[in-house]
Amino acid sequence: MNGLGLLASCAAMFMFLQMFPEAVRPLNFTFSNVLIVCSRISALEEGMPIRGVAINVGFGDDLLVSSYVIDIGITQVFLYSNTNIYQFS
């Protein structure tokens, strides 16, 4: 990811976090986009609490949100397996 993409991703995450103090209720598209950002910048640990927030506001069964939670899980497994390969070689 280039610098501009990383900057845009961090800005999207910042704007998401600013929604809650302003009492703005996020949509399912908001959650899916933030989860995409987490996957792209490898912020996988940050992505899982966002899933918890999605459940709390009523998007636990939403297919769009769930598909990106699966994407984060797959990315995490992929990164973990590559780390283990390099540790033992």
N, C-alpha and C positions, 0 to 999 in steps of 0.2 A: 504494500500500500504506500502510495506517495504521501508526502507531507500534507498536501491539501486534503486528501481523503481522510487522513488521520485527524486533521483539524476539524473537518466537517463532522466526523464521527463523534469527537469529543464535545462539539457544540450541541449535537443532537442529544447526547446523554445529559449535558448540563440543562438544556431546556426541559427535558423530561423531569429531572429532579426539581426544577423550579415550579412545576405544575401543582405540586401538593401544597406548598405553603400558600399559594394563590387560590386554593380550593377549586382548581380546574379538574374536572373528571376526565381522565384519559379514555380514548376509544380503543377498540381492539386493534385498529391500525397503528395507533400510537405504540402499544405494547409490541406489536410485531416488528415495527421499525426499530425500536430500541433494542430488541433482542437481536436483530440483524447487526446492529452496531456492535453489540457485545461480542458477537461471533467474529466480526471483521477485525476488531482490535484485540482479540484474544482476551477479553475481559469476561472469562467464563464464570468465575466465582461471583462476579457482580450480576451476571445474568440470572442466576437461579433465584436470588431474592426478588427480582423483578417478576418472576413467575408467581411467587407467593403473593405479591401485590395484585397481580392480575386475577388470581383466585379470589382474593378478598373483595375486589370490586365487581366480581361477577363474570369474569371471562375464563374461568377454569375449564369449561367445556368448549370454548371457542376453537374451531379448527385452525384458524389462521394463527392464533397465539400458540396453540399446541404444536403446530408444525415447526415453528421456529425454536421452541423449547427442545424439540427433538434434534434440530440442526445444531444447537449449542451442545447437546449431549454427544452427538457424533463428532463434532469438532474437538471436544474435550478428550474423548477416547483416542482420536487420531493423534492429537498432540502428546498425550500421555504415552502411547505406544511408541512414537518416534523418540521420545526422551529416553525410554527404557532401552531402545536399540542402541543409542549412542552411549549410554552409560556402561553397557556390558561389552562394547567392542574395543 
